[in-house]
Amino acid sequence: MKPKKTPQLLSAGKALPKAKPETAKPKEYTFFEDVYDVVRQIPKGRVTSYGAIAVYLGTKLSARMVGWAMNGAGKVKPKVPAQRVVNRNGMLTGKMHFSTPTQMQELLEKDGIQVKADTVVDFEKRFWDPAIEL
């Protein structure tokens, strides 16, 4: 025989009210979502760096965290143009995270950006700084 459940009682002998279902809370943005929001604003034909995004987000020493966020960008909706984020020298250091070794370069070339030896040609001219542009 199962023991009967009895309501918990307050010290005054009254039953505790039943817990109310939680109401929907506004969604809190994560660092990764902030990174994706910045990357989605990079215009076609321009590139930025992991460090420039980190500086813009107020986390100057978090360029590697930006890189980590970009590593998972392929599964995010709406799409994130991850090919537009390169290292501080314009090198395609994130290319191994694309489905093929040449996909990052192909997507950049489709954006109108020339790549030679895994480096953006005219990187300084193509560089988009979110701290200035946004």
ABEGO torsion letter per residue (X at the ends): XBBBBBBBBBAAGBBBBBBBBBBBBBBBBBAAAAAAAAAAABBBGBBBBAAAAAAAAGBAAAAAAAAAAAAAAAABOBBBBAAABBBAAGBBAAAAABABAAAAAAAAAAAGBBBBGGBBBGAAAABBBAAAAX
